[in-house]
Amino acid sequence: QVQLVESGGGLVQAGGSLRLSCAASGRIFGHYIMGWFRQAPGKEREFVAAITWSDGTPIYEDSVKGRFTISRDNAKNTVYLQMNSLKPEDTAVYYCATALSSFRWPLTNKNDYTYWGQGTQVTVSS
């Protein structure tokens, strides 16, 4: 069992930055994948970024490449999402998630993730 708690969301102006954190409790194994997803009102939950717990290999959704950076701190069992050059269309609830296997890496489908956090709201004003 893995529990995930996100933090760091808030209100920011377009062009600004935020750093989201996801603290994981429970045993995190090297073959796990940690991902970030987001869901805007009336829209499906969509993939943002993911990282392999073992060696930190990242993958990004095209619209955030060059603006967002995912990283992890194995000692703290924490995953981060640094978000720069934020746009109003980045407004959403951001969720952290854990996939239990990297066998089919990269994992961008939300159905591949088993554990989810409660989400943190990010609002970008124009």
Secondary structure, 3 states (H helix, E strand, C coil): CCEEEEECCEEEECCCCEEEEEEEECCCCCCCEEEEEEECCCCCCEEEEEEECCCCCEEECHHHCCCEEEEEEHHHCEEEEEECCCCHHHCEEEEEEEECCCCCCCCCCHHHCCEECCCEEEEEEC
